[in-house]
Amino acid sequence: MVTEKVKRELEMLKRHLLILKYVVENEPIGILKLAEETGIPSHKVRYSLRVLEQEGLIAASAPGAVTTERTESFLRDLDISIDRLQDMARGLKEVKIER
């Protein structure tokens, strides 16, 4: 179904944000500890860490993932970004399809 892709993307975004939350609160933190603390399989944790690193929100270090200088501004703007996503989702209801 068309909406399933969006659903999967939102679930993945939620996972990325959860991983970022644990890094912020427990840095430095490694993959195994993140998997244990979150209940997320280590291969998914590894993927989320890679995405967060590519976005410049975390960095790898010998003892584990740590935040970067970009993390604070991202977190400051996160609520606004989520509000925009919610507005977009609500806007979908405006598309009326007559049968």
N, C-alpha and C positions, 0 to 999 in steps of 0.2 A: 504494500500500500504506500502511497505517496507520503503520508504522514510518518511512516515508520522510520524513514531516514532522519527526519528532524528529531524524532523521539530518541533515536540512538545518539545523535550528536549532542542533545541536551544531557543525556545520561553520562556521556563521556566528559562534557564540560563540568558537570557536577563532580565527577571523579577527579578531574584535574584540580578543581578548586579545593576539594577535600585534601588531596595530597599537598597542595600549596599551604593550606591551613596547618597541617602537621609539620611541614618544614619551618614555617614561620614560628610556630610555638615550641619546636623542639630542636632547632638547628644546632649543630649538624646532625643529620639523621640519615641512616642508610636504608637501602631497599628492604632488607629483611625486617628491620624494625618497623618501617612503614607498613609493610604487608601484615605484620603481626598486630599492630595497633589499629589498623583500619579494617582488617578482614578482607582486603582486596588482594587477589592473587599477585604474586611477585612479578609475573610477566606484564600485568596491566599497570602495576606501580612503575615498573621500568619504562613503559611507554609514556605514561603521564609525566614522569621526570624528564624524559627526552623532549617532550612537547614544551614543558615549562622552561627547560634550558634553552631551546630554540627561540622562545619568546623573550629570553633574557631575564626571566623572573627568578630563576635559581641558577646556581653554579655548582658544579661537582667539586668536591674537595676530598682529600684522603679520608677524613673521618665520616663523610657523608654530604648530602645536599645542604646548601646554605642559600640564603636569600642574597639578592643583589641590590644595587642602588635603584633599580627600576621597580622593585617590589612595592615599595611604599606608595609611589604614585599610582601604580595599578590598583592597589587596595583602596586607595582614597577615591578612585573613580569607579570602583566595582559596582556600588549600589546604583549609580546612574546608568551604567551599562545594562544591569539586570532590569532596571525599570524600563529601558528602551526595548529590551527583548519582550517584556511582558506587554508593553503597548502594541508591539508588532503582532504578538499572538492574539491579543484582543481584537486587533484590526482584521484578523482572518474571518471573524464572525460577520463582518460587514459585507463579505462576498456572499451574496444570496444567489443560489442557483435554483431557478424555477424549473419545475418538471412538467 
